[in-house]
Amino acid sequence: MHISTERTAGLNSRDRASFATAARLLSCLVTESLLPALYFPLHGFEATGFAVVLRNAASSEASSGRSLYKTTDILAVIKLRGLPIFKDDDLTGQEEQLIGLLDPLDMIPLIFEIDDGEGQIEEDDVSILM
């Protein structure tokens, strides 16, 4: 079984198509430097880490090394199986790193999207795309 079919084997065809579309879109936004994404490592899980894709308003602050973000700065959080390609290889070892290339094949089929509903917290503030 190929890795791409293995990771989506538990999904029905509609969820698999939704995840594939979302993964390619997020990958293009990050890889083409339209939106910044930060990588945070995880230890002891099936994922090696997770990517935090930031909204446009936070893009200049991400490149300047800002480490505190509000929920309104975050577009999506994606679990990753493998390491992405980083923009600055000199910064390896830091807790967070700016991602240069985000491969959709490294994504685990679970993407968290944060709703910026004007400060009101409701059940659906964090939605899951599959």
Secondary structure, DSSP 8 states (H G I E B T S, - for coil): --HHHHHTTTS-HHHHHHHHHHHHHHHHHHHTTSS-EEEEE-SSSSSSEEEEEE-GGGHHHHHTT-----GGGEEEEEEESS--EES-GGGTTSSSEEEEE--GGGEEEEEEEE---TT---GGGEEEE-
